[in-house]
Amino acid sequence: MRLSASQSRYINRVQDTLRQYDAKLRDINSKIWNNPELGFNEHQAHDNICELFDSLKSEGYTVQRHAYGLETSFEIEYKHGPSHAHSPAGRILTFNAEYDALPEIGHACGHNLISTSSIAAFIATVEALKSAAPNGLNYTVRLLGTPAEEGGGGKIRLLQNKAYDDVDACLMIHPTVNSVDPGRSDLLSLAKAPEGGFLACDKVRITFKGKPAHAAAAPWDGVNALDAVVAAYVNISMLRQQILPSQRVHGIISHGGDRSNIIPWSASLDYSIRSPTVATLKPLTERVIKCFEAAALATGCKVEFEWGLSYADVKSNNPICESYVSAMRAMGHRVLLTAPPTDGGSASTDMGNVSYAVPGFHGMFHIPAESGNHTPQFTKGAGSEEGYKRAIECAGGMAVVACEFLEDEGFAGRVWRDFEGW
């Protein structure tokens, strides 16, 4: 993973840009972290990011608010080259910006750092290309606001609404804690998560319908939906003994009845089903469905399924990952291409769906936190000075990769061959 000639030309310019824009980047990071908003309600984050680029319109940035039919999505763009229909437009590269938070615990997945790193990489890519790109190079760089990653499937909706139809590559990076080499605080980043690090995921709400009755006077007249929920929960618990270590089935009872003296006529569960790939997820989901159907049959209830959007596993593009590693190491950072496989099970992200549609990069970077993602301790780490610093350092690596992709025909070809070879 040697540094290429095009990477060498852009590294200093990328770093200079990040230093130049440091105050603006700190400000936007602080605004997002201090004002956590839930999925599809990230109005302040949307407005603050758009206002940042409104102030940069003289530099050639265009701002589209409420993009692709989503109220809190946006698309910021810098286009270089001829705009008439018969001229080649060049390659298009997109950075994804996530900025939704979690209930009660704020930015416990560090999406303020995701958006900040993507904003920083976007600006650094544009400004580095302005000063060093070969004459006649045509390209487009985009920053896409992707709301509601935390269960809302914002990127899936953006895919459905054609936000990625003309995109040639898509990059983003996600914070986590260092579980790979805990004794080495200097390990900054992984270009791709370990095998099994991001799982395909189905989400479903299961509702059992029975018949109400007085729980003391005539319980025999009722059909108990809560019994069906309990039976289903036990069925799933037994199923877990026979699934792979890399698979996960987990859920909650979201509604168990209304009054203790009424036989519950309606009760519900919310479940997530995870497996390493889309292909292995389908048979697991079918087994889980049978657990719920069996509970309905045993109790005499009817069962209804309300399916959410399915998240795909992440397909990391190898040439992009290798380019990122070489760029980061050249800037003096300790990074790894990947790490040993996990013991089984991990998170899921709608970036997986994007990586099935276009060549994708979803790297990981480590921030100091006393506990992992989705905890109050991680929220604190996501708001720390060191967390911000590490996000910006990784933004530099993504920007160098982006410059190489938009300039270097050979590199872009390798990226696409890897993508098409999956």
Legacy VTK file of the C-alpha trace (Angstrom):
# vtk DataFile Version 3.0
C-alpha trace
ASCII
DATASET POLYDATA
POINTS 422 float
0.000 0.000 0.000
2.425 2.588 -1.269
1.524 6.222 -1.601
0.622 7.022 -5.205
1.817 10.098 -7.081
-1.635 11.692 -7.012
-1.983 11.070 -3.273
1.406 12.702 -2.654
0.340 15.821 -4.504
-2.793 16.306 -2.399
-1.732 15.444 1.155
-0.288 18.822 2.122
-3.124 20.718 0.469
-5.709 18.634 2.304
-4.021 19.243 5.655
-3.676 22.961 4.959
-7.410 23.180 4.201
-8.346 21.379 7.413
-6.254 23.832 9.422
-7.777 26.776 7.552
-11.348 25.627 8.277
-10.743 24.416 11.827
-12.840 27.112 13.530
-15.851 26.481 11.277
-15.550 22.723 11.723
-15.324 22.995 15.496
-18.369 25.230 15.504
-20.553 22.884 13.462
-19.426 19.864 15.497
-20.314 21.651 18.725
-23.719 22.747 17.449
-24.681 19.218 16.442
-23.405 17.573 19.644
-25.051 20.160 21.903
-28.423 19.898 20.145
-29.167 16.172 19.702
-32.170 15.426 17.507
-33.903 12.153 16.698
-34.187 10.660 13.219
-36.165 12.637 10.635
-36.355 15.521 13.124
-32.787 16.837 12.745
-33.984 20.319 11.790
-31.285 22.282 13.611
-28.499 20.097 12.234
-29.939 20.430 8.730
-30.211 24.207 8.983
-26.821 24.731 10.635
-24.958 22.699 8.021
-26.785 24.388 5.146
-26.081 27.818 6.636
-22.386 26.960 6.857
-22.305 26.328 3.126
-24.525 29.315 2.368
-21.602 31.341 3.713
-19.289 29.561 1.256
-21.338 30.003 -1.915
-18.742 32.416 -3.268
-16.322 29.448 -3.249
-18.544 27.583 -5.707
-20.681 25.479 -3.369
-24.371 25.009 -4.113
-26.911 24.144 -1.422
-30.101 22.133 -1.845
-32.218 21.933 1.284
-34.829 19.226 1.986
-33.313 17.060 -0.724
-34.809 13.959 -2.338
-38.152 14.257 -0.606
-36.787 14.115 2.958
-37.338 17.178 5.109
-34.025 16.920 6.968
-31.825 15.776 4.084
-29.656 18.142 2.043
-27.235 17.987 -0.860
-24.243 20.317 -1.020
-22.311 20.175 -4.278
-19.178 21.458 -5.953
-18.994 20.851 -9.683
-15.953 21.489 -11.883
-16.061 21.252 -15.638
-18.459 21.953 -18.504
-22.127 21.827 -17.712
-23.617 21.453 -21.200
-25.211 18.142 -22.054
-22.672 16.797 -24.548
-19.559 17.230 -22.416
-18.293 14.502 -20.074
-19.174 15.405 -16.506
-16.432 13.328 -14.920
-16.777 11.135 -11.887
-19.067 11.921 -8.961
-18.051 11.203 -5.363
-20.339 11.606 -2.358
-19.612 11.924 1.358
-22.445 10.821 3.652
-23.205 12.976 6.695
-25.183 11.421 9.551
-26.442 13.664 12.379
-29.300 11.923 14.184
-29.039 11.131 17.887
-30.511 8.565 20.265
-33.390 9.034 22.742
-32.319 10.276 26.184
-28.559 9.772 25.654
-27.893 12.159 22.764
-25.001 11.509 20.382
-24.161 8.147 21.898
-23.155 6.835 18.485
-21.078 9.889 17.636
-23.004 11.064 14.610
-21.823 14.591 15.294
-18.333 13.292 14.501
-19.567 11.463 11.400
-21.102 14.624 9.983
-18.102 16.728 10.973
-15.628 14.327 9.386
-17.665 14.194 6.171
-18.030 17.988 6.052
-14.294 18.350 6.622
-13.411 15.731 3.989
-15.800 17.331 1.505
-14.292 20.809 1.907
-10.719 19.471 1.898
-11.359 17.476 -1.280
-12.823 20.473 -3.088
-10.130 22.929 -2.036
-7.261 20.496 -2.724
-8.595 19.752 -6.207
-9.019 23.443 -6.913
-5.316 24.035 -6.332
-3.727 20.836 -7.634
-5.997 18.980 -10.072
-4.681 18.572 -13.638
-6.022 20.991 -16.219
-9.199 19.825 -17.889
-10.270 17.472 -15.094
-14.057 17.292 -14.746
-15.563 16.096 -11.465
-18.345 16.571 -8.931
-18.020 16.321 -5.150
-21.129 16.063 -2.969
-22.022 16.161 0.688
-25.277 14.286 1.239
-27.242 14.717 4.444
-28.501 11.268 5.450
-31.026 11.477 8.306
-32.311 8.738 10.590
-29.581 6.105 10.448
-30.643 4.935 13.916
-33.432 2.642 12.799
-35.090 4.970 10.307
-33.231 3.803 7.214
-32.649 7.296 5.851
-30.123 6.121 3.265
-32.508 3.423 2.073
-35.121 6.082 1.418
-32.494 8.189 -0.337
-31.595 5.181 -2.482
-35.258 4.720 -3.343
-35.467 8.423 -4.243
-32.444 8.130 -6.585
-29.935 10.139 -4.528
-27.156 7.698 -5.441
-28.140 6.907 -9.033
-25.250 8.826 -10.654
-22.715 8.399 -7.828
-19.439 6.592 -8.600
-18.211 6.165 -5.008
-19.437 7.011 -1.511
-17.380 7.542 1.650
-17.971 8.016 5.381
-16.340 7.001 8.658
-17.775 5.997 12.029
-16.427 6.439 15.593
-16.109 3.577 18.043
-13.930 2.529 20.968
-10.678 0.626 20.514
-11.538 -3.012 21.150
-9.021 -4.223 18.569
-5.846 -3.345 20.461
-6.878 -1.783 23.791
-3.280 -1.423 24.930
-2.398 0.880 22.045
-4.062 4.274 22.335
-2.220 5.381 19.185
-4.303 3.038 16.984
-6.465 5.587 15.235
-8.498 3.811 12.620
-9.534 0.703 10.708
-10.190 1.066 7.002
-12.842 -1.611 7.198
-14.570 -3.261 10.102
-13.594 -6.819 10.986
-15.530 -9.575 9.270
-18.918 -9.686 10.951
-18.560 -6.124 12.172
-21.624 -4.835 10.325
-24.488 -7.256 9.933
-27.513 -7.392 7.671
-30.607 -6.691 9.744
-34.374 -7.160 9.545
-36.615 -5.273 11.965
-40.182 -6.224 12.733
-43.056 -5.379 15.076
-45.166 -8.417 15.939
-48.696 -7.907 17.227
-50.844 -10.714 18.598
-54.618 -10.234 18.601
-56.825 -12.205 20.996
-60.098 -11.551 22.809
-60.676 -9.485 25.977
-62.483 -10.824 29.016
-62.739 -10.107 32.723
-59.560 -11.609 34.146
-61.246 -12.660 37.437
-64.897 -13.225 36.576
-64.591 -15.024 33.227
-60.967 -15.579 32.129
-62.054 -18.642 30.131
-63.887 -16.323 27.756
-60.672 -14.544 26.750
-57.899 -15.268 24.283
-54.721 -13.987 25.889
-52.437 -12.040 23.564
-49.873 -11.588 26.345
-49.578 -15.383 26.606
-48.704 -15.391 22.906
-46.040 -12.757 23.488
-44.531 -14.760 26.358
-44.598 -17.960 24.293
-42.942 -16.173 21.372
-40.263 -14.737 23.656
-39.500 -18.210 25.015
-39.465 -19.690 21.504
-36.872 -17.140 20.419
-34.793 -17.827 23.523
-34.680 -21.524 22.607
-33.885 -20.728 18.955
-30.813 -18.756 20.030
-29.146 -22.018 21.114
-29.187 -23.253 17.502
-28.124 -20.158 15.566
-24.592 -19.240 14.535
-22.372 -17.232 16.900
-22.295 -14.511 14.252
-26.101 -14.141 14.279
-28.272 -12.170 16.669
-31.991 -12.127 17.497
-33.055 -9.625 20.156
-36.158 -7.723 21.109
-38.467 -6.191 23.669
-42.089 -6.469 24.719
-43.413 -3.110 23.580
-47.014 -3.603 24.774
-48.325 -6.228 27.179
-51.895 -5.197 27.858
-53.883 -2.361 29.390
-55.179 -3.410 32.840
-54.358 -6.335 35.108
-58.059 -7.232 35.389
-58.560 -7.475 31.620
-57.306 -10.462 29.607
-54.948 -8.724 27.150
-56.546 -8.789 23.732
-53.584 -7.130 21.995
-49.871 -7.340 22.785
-46.723 -6.569 20.794
-42.985 -7.141 20.526
-40.266 -5.327 18.585
-37.441 -7.520 17.281
-34.205 -7.180 15.332
-32.766 -10.128 13.407
-29.108 -9.929 12.331
-26.824 -12.104 10.233
-23.466 -11.541 8.484
-24.908 -11.114 4.979
-28.171 -10.464 3.212
-28.022 -14.024 1.868
-27.749 -15.634 5.325
-30.296 -13.278 6.883
-33.275 -14.558 4.897
-33.285 -18.158 6.233
-32.717 -16.905 9.791
-35.678 -14.533 9.489
-37.834 -17.397 8.234
-36.961 -19.423 11.348
-37.797 -16.486 13.593
-41.185 -16.019 11.913
-42.055 -19.632 12.720
-41.445 -18.913 16.415
-44.061 -16.157 16.340
-46.512 -18.197 14.266
-46.172 -21.122 16.680
-47.027 -18.848 19.610
-50.139 -17.666 17.794
-51.184 -21.233 17.039
-50.642 -22.383 20.634
-52.701 -19.565 22.163
-55.412 -19.172 19.535
-54.340 -15.630 18.668
-53.935 -14.014 15.310
-50.507 -12.595 14.501
-49.602 -9.541 12.410
-46.144 -8.484 11.191
-45.102 -4.902 10.492
-41.707 -4.932 8.794
-39.263 -2.050 8.890
-36.583 -1.293 6.332
-33.934 -4.001 6.057
-30.284 -3.012 6.483
-27.694 -4.796 4.347
-24.208 -5.791 5.472
-21.367 -3.448 4.468
-19.322 -4.326 1.385
-16.036 -2.494 1.890
-14.282 -1.579 -1.361
-10.729 -2.921 -1.129
-8.911 -0.371 -3.356
-10.549 2.515 -1.473
-9.611 0.964 1.871
-6.007 0.425 0.761
-5.765 3.995 -0.515
-7.068 5.272 2.815
-4.488 3.254 4.748
-1.583 4.508 2.632
-2.748 8.128 2.919
-3.248 7.950 6.678
0.100 6.298 7.282
1.809 8.927 5.144
0.260 11.555 7.429
1.803 9.815 10.437
-1.163 7.878 11.824
-1.285 4.270 12.970
-4.102 2.612 11.055
-4.925 -0.951 10.034
-6.589 -2.239 6.901
-8.790 -4.447 9.074
-8.634 -6.558 12.235
-9.300 -10.205 13.146
-12.942 -11.305 12.859
-15.162 -10.435 15.781
-16.453 -13.079 18.167
-19.835 -12.713 16.509
-22.511 -10.078 16.217
-22.202 -6.351 15.936
-24.056 -3.300 14.726
-25.956 -2.661 11.514
-26.070 0.413 9.297
-27.996 1.601 6.261
-24.617 2.412 4.687
-24.639 -1.312 3.932
-27.462 -0.749 1.450
-25.466 2.034 -0.207
-22.421 -0.250 -0.472
-24.529 -2.721 -2.475
-25.446 0.078 -4.911
-22.097 1.899 -5.392
-18.469 1.377 -4.299
-18.434 2.244 -0.614
-16.133 3.048 2.276
-17.300 2.835 5.885
-14.147 3.038 7.964
-13.949 3.100 11.738
-11.964 5.387 14.024
-11.319 5.105 17.724
-12.181 7.804 20.237
-11.558 7.819 23.989
-14.659 6.690 25.871
-15.212 4.658 29.014
-17.787 2.487 27.282
-18.859 1.574 23.783
-21.446 3.001 21.406
-25.014 3.674 22.592
-24.018 4.532 26.160
-23.857 7.876 28.005
-20.093 7.402 28.336
-19.736 7.291 24.560
-21.806 10.460 24.283
-19.193 12.182 26.430
-16.369 10.824 24.261
-18.130 12.010 21.108
-18.147 15.548 22.530
-14.496 15.506 23.580
-11.593 17.445 22.106
-9.783 14.220 21.286
-12.878 12.854 19.532
-13.040 15.954 17.327
-9.305 15.819 16.591
-9.484 12.190 15.505
-12.491 12.830 13.276
-10.572 15.572 11.470
-7.491 13.390 11.065
-9.596 10.690 9.421
-11.319 13.303 7.260
-7.892 14.081 5.845
-7.420 10.463 4.790
-10.838 10.326 3.134
-10.144 13.558 1.266
-6.872 12.228 -0.168
-8.692 9.077 -1.317
-11.405 11.193 -2.904
-8.881 13.309 -4.795
-7.150 10.196 -6.102
-10.468 8.665 -7.187
-11.622 11.770 -9.032
-8.266 12.301 -10.760
-6.791 8.861 -11.393
-8.529 6.821 -14.085
-6.574 3.689 -13.225
-7.479 3.857 -9.540
-11.139 4.504 -10.325
-11.111 1.480 -12.616
-9.746 -0.744 -9.845
-12.438 0.545 -7.507
-15.196 -0.410 -9.911
-13.704 -3.794 -10.800
-13.589 -4.651 -7.106
-17.185 -3.512 -6.676
-18.430 -5.512 -9.659
-16.536 -8.588 -8.493
-18.627 -9.052 -5.348
LINES 1 423
422 0 1 2 3 4 5 6 7 8 9 10 11 12 13 14 15 16 17 18 19 20 21 22 23 24 25 26 27 28 29 30 31 32 33 34 35 36 37 38 39 40 41 42 43 44 45 46 47 48 49 50 51 52 53 54 55 56 57 58 59 60 61 62 63 64 65 66 67 68 69 70 71 72 73 74 75 76 77 78 79 80 81 82 83 84 85 86 87 88 89 90 91 92 93 94 95 96 97 98 99 100 101 102 103 104 105 106 107 108 109 110 111 112 113 114 115 116 117 118 119 120 121 122 123 124 125 126 127 128 129 130 131 132 133 134 135 136 137 138 139 140 141 142 143 144 145 146 147 148 149 150 151 152 153 154 155 156 157 158 159 160 161 162 163 164 165 166 167 168 169 170 171 172 173 174 175 176 177 178 179 180 181 182 183 184 185 186 187 188 189 190 191 192 193 194 195 196 197 198 199 200 201 202 203 204 205 206 207 208 209 210 211 212 213 214 215 216 217 218 219 220 221 222 223 224 225 226 227 228 229 230 231 232 233 234 235 236 237 238 239 240 241 242 243 244 245 246 247 248 249 250 251 252 253 254 255 256 257 258 259 260 261 262 263 264 265 266 267 268 269 270 271 272 273 274 275 276 277 278 279 280 281 282 283 284 285 286 287 288 289 290 291 292 293 294 295 296 297 298 299 300 301 302 303 304 305 306 307 308 309 310 311 312 313 314 315 316 317 318 319 320 321 322 323 324 325 326 327 328 329 330 331 332 333 334 335 336 337 338 339 340 341 342 343 344 345 346 347 348 349 350 351 352 353 354 355 356 357 358 359 360 361 362 363 364 365 366 367 368 369 370 371 372 373 374 375 376 377 378 379 380 381 382 383 384 385 386 387 388 389 390 391 392 393 394 395 396 397 398 399 400 401 402 403 404 405 406 407 408 409 410 411 412 413 414 415 416 417 418 419 420 421
